Amino acid sequence: MSSLRATLDSASSSSDPATALTIIRPSRSWFDWRLKQLWRYRDLISLFVWRDFVSIYKQTILGPAWHVIRPLITTVIFTVVFNRLAGLSTDGAPPFLFYMVGNVVWAYFANCLDNTSKTFVANSSLLGKVYFHRLVIPVSMVISNLIAFGIQFGILLVVMVIYVLSGVSLHPTPLVLLTPLLLVILAGYALGGGIIVCALTTRYRDLSHLITFGVQLLMYLTPVIYPLSAVPLRYRWAAKLNPLSPVFEGFRVGFLGVGTVTLEQLAWSFVIMAAVLSAGTMLFTRVERTFMDTV
């Protein structure tokens, strides 16, 4: 007998409790993502967002101050190693600001990707006890990391103001107005890629180790510590195939006025992001029905 799934529909308009119906339906299709049901769980998403943001630095000495300390220390190290020692170009932008923009943006993407990829494994005890839309957890992780990004982004703006007051000339461009769109693209890649890995790790646990290595490798394949113009011409075509490249170049063009990106490249990156997110949602939807049998 084919597998069946019980779904409790809303009661009819009659006030008589006896008119409530339980309808037995077959398994959902690949495209039955139940996004309306996800919206009804928005209060639960907010609770998970608060849990993720607070618990990450619980019982630590500095607490949320790590959101400020980590990007500053990492940026200093990047500036010394890649600019002072390796002599990598920053397209004329102040090296500290160049690396801080890349570091803040990359930290958001990497944290979202890593956290969402562990949704089933890290929350199996909770997911096995109570039902709610399974996408609630990865979506809440993307939003909670957005709060951390907002704090670090605020520090970036303060540093930019300090540079301007000290006489350094910065050249922001109108592309800065597309910052929300760039964040949506970045979050879409992280969520889509994360839930794809999450769905696959229910059967192949070693992928959880591969994702850590893969994120580190991807950073060097993406213009985070170097501008796209620094890539030799014979390899630049390969760098442009990376759909994340226009996003990072877009941030630098918008805030620092350095870099090379076009609206066509951003549009293409958005299309690829939508495809990745759709594929991830379809795979996640299929796996969530049976993941407790394999986790």
C-alpha angles and dihedrals in degrees: 000000000000116000115268130201126208116222123184108219124201116276119262122261092266116102091223109107089210090071092066110117134209109204121199111217134178122252116295123260126244091265098047096106096155093219092166089058089049089055090052088058093057091116090056089049090056090051091051090047090055091045093051094046096047101038097052093074099026113140092013126131099232098028115184089001085085087074086067100034098050099057092043094051093043091049092051090051092047091049093051097042104037101030106028099033105024094032096221116175122250095191090250096303120128104274095228093053092042093056094039092057091050093043096050093047094044093048090058093049095044095047093048092048094047095045097046092047089064097050099115098036097044095043102035093117091055097041091051093058107045136023124236133137103295094217088067091084100050092042091051090051092054090050095045090051087050088063090054089047090053091054093048092043089054089054089051091054091049091052090049090053090050090052092050092048090050090057102262112141116228124185113206115185133210087262086082087079088068092063093110090052092049089052091050090052092048093047091047092054092047094047095043095045092042097053091045090057090041091056093047095047090065086076103019109045095179089072088075088065092043093055092062092052092041094054091051091049092046090056090063091047091053124068095254100120096024136036121251089244090064092064111098113255094244090058100035093091089061092050090052090054088067103096090208093061096079090050095056092040088049093056092050094045091049099047104025103024093234129112139052123267136137133205089244090058091050091048091051090048089052092052092051090047091053090051093049092047092048092049091048093049092050093050093044091051092053096046098045091072094063106019093108088064093058107029 
